[in-house]
Amino acid sequence: MLIKTILFKNNLIKKIKSKNILKTKKKFWELKKDYKEKKITLLSSFEKNYKLSYSKGLVKVLRKKKNIILVGMGGSILGAKVLYSFLKRKIKKNFFFLDNLSEKNILELNSKKFIKPAYIFISKSGNTIETVVNMNLIIQNKKNNTKIFITEKTNNAINEIANKLKAEIIEHKNFIGGRYSVMSEAGMLPAELMNLNVKKFKNLNYLINNKNFINRLISDVSCLYDLSKKNILNSIILNYDSDMKDLGYWYQQLIAESLGKKGKGFIPMVSTMPKDHHSLLQLYLDGPKNNFFTMFASRHKKKYKLSNYLIPKSIKYISKKNLETILYAQRKAMENALIKNKIPFRIFYFLKKREQELGTIFTFFVLETILLSRLMKLNPFDQPAVENVKQDTKKILLKN
């Protein structure tokens, strides 16, 4: 287990090579030393004493709003989406996330469905074209609504718009990249508006000294590194809990943008289970052997139970079963099939879904990514190919 409420099973490779373990341990101790010496500045946002740059007064005002609309792209908004979907049973407000260019979403936002909402526009660079476009289309018809901007303290487009509107600007620290920003203002302001406990997400100081957590992290990274050496590069994320759909997409972006460089990295794909048992399972189990799987699952409340009514004799084995039992049987059958077919996999099983569990998994995957980048000799914090496409987009727009 990672912590008492998150069970972790690592079946990625049969036997970890000792040289890989030693190499990973060395990289971990280097990482820990760099962390202690404040050389990995983004990790400061994972600490309980990290000072957030918005005021409690602002939080008090925004908490009065029943409808909150977040506008951003990629990592700027994905973290907040994870908070909302993973912990939605604790959240009483309506949140809407606009994270793509879509006429349908703009029409929905401009309808009467969202009464007097607060808008939070997020862009680290302040020049994200899609965010500026969405902002422009929204503000045309929502001139009197509360608007908050989260961006860097630079001369950028979003700062210029915010100043023109005399709106409040919250600083997005320039040392925290979008995909690593969930524990910073981009994730924690929405968390506060969801009435979640911000401090409970931040467990890095404890986890980085927790022997069990560290051992799991090192064995996990060693296995992933070994798989990369064997060109087993398709990372399939099997989600057996709809509350974790956005967690899968957050993790997908984290490893894709951080490790996909210089011909290296993994190709992460999110798969919704058990729905995809009926579309992709044949390929997963009997197709090319270049995949490994990460399962997300959790304990469900046993409140949805089938009766005997309308259950034919041919499938009587499902009568009086609850939904959790059926989901467990499908996930366990998948696990057995992966073992039988000698396909590498790992499982994260959540016994509880609270701030501390979500904070732990965020921390685990961020440390995993940074460790893997050090083993692969990559910079996990840049995204040169993305920047090239942004520049080409600008050139094309200037010509038209």
Secondary structure, 3 states (H helix, E strand, C coil): CCECCEEEEEECCCCCCHHHHHHHHHHHHHHHHHHHCCCCHHHHHHCCCCCCCCCHHHHHHHCCCCEEEEECCCHHHHHHHHHHHHCHHHCCCEEEEECCCCHHHHHHHCCCCCCCCEEEEECCCCCCHHHHHHHHHHHCCCCCCEEEEEECCCCCHHHHHHHHHCCEEEECCCCCCHHHCCCCHHHHHHHHHCCCCHHHHCCHHHHCCCHHHHHHHHHHHHHHHHHHHCCCCEEEEEECCHHHHHHHHHHHHHHHHHHCCCCCCCEEEEEECCHHHHCCHHHHHHCCCCEEEEEEEECCCCCCECCCCCCCHHHHHHCCCEHHHHHHHHHHHHHHHHHHCCCCEEEEEECCCCHHHHHHHHHHHHHHHHHHHHHHCCCCCCCHHHHHHHHHHHHHHHHC
